[in-house]
Amino acid sequence: MKTLLTLVGIVVLIAGLVFMGQGSGYFPWPTESFMINDSNWVYYGGAIAVAGILLIRIARR
């Protein structure tokens, strides 16, 4: 169970970082994405990344 929760946390963390990268314009792929250069996605991605970190911390206990 710890391994599964850790893997889910890592996936969620990476997804949050990708959302932040697209929202800030640093990761403009795919080029027709509605998320590119939209600052709301920086905040959403940050919240998702924090959730991923929390999942990893819970799994490590």
C-alpha positions in Angstrom: 0.0 0.0 0.0 2.9 2.4 0.8 4.4 1.8 -2.7 1.1 2.4 -4.4 0.5 5.6 -2.5 4.0 6.8 -3.2 3.6 6.2 -6.9 0.3 8.0 -7.0 1.9 10.9 -5.1 4.7 11.1 -7.6 2.4 11.1 -10.5 0.2 13.8 -8.9 3.3 15.9 -8.2 4.6 15.6 -11.7 1.2 16.5 -13.1 1.1 19.6 -10.9 4.5 20.7 -12.1 3.5 20.2 -15.7 0.4 22.3 -15.1 2.5 25.0 -13.6 4.9 24.9 -16.5 2.2 25.2 -19.0 0.4 27.9 -17.1 3.6 30.0 -16.9 4.5 29.3 -20.5 7.7 27.4 -19.8 6.3 24.1 -21.1 4.3 25.0 -24.2 3.3 21.5 -25.3 1.0 20.8 -27.0 1.0 24.1 -28.8 -2.8 24.3 -29.0 -3.3 23.8 -25.3 -5.7 26.1 -23.5 -3.5 26.1 -20.4 -0.5 27.8 -22.0 0.2 31.3 -20.5 -2.9 31.2 -18.3 -1.8 32.2 -14.8 -4.7 30.3 -13.2 -3.1 27.0 -14.1 0.1 28.0 -12.2 -2.0 28.2 -9.0 -4.0 25.0 -9.8 -0.8 23.2 -10.6 0.8 24.4 -7.3 -2.1 23.1 -5.4 -2.0 19.8 -7.2 1.8 19.5 -6.6 1.3 20.2 -2.9 -1.3 17.4 -2.8 1.2 15.1 -4.4 3.8 16.0 -1.8 1.3 15.3 1.0 0.5 11.9 -0.5 4.2 11.1 -0.6 4.7 12.2 3.0 1.7 10.2 4.2 3.0 7.1 2.4 6.4 7.5 4.1 5.0 7.4 7.6 
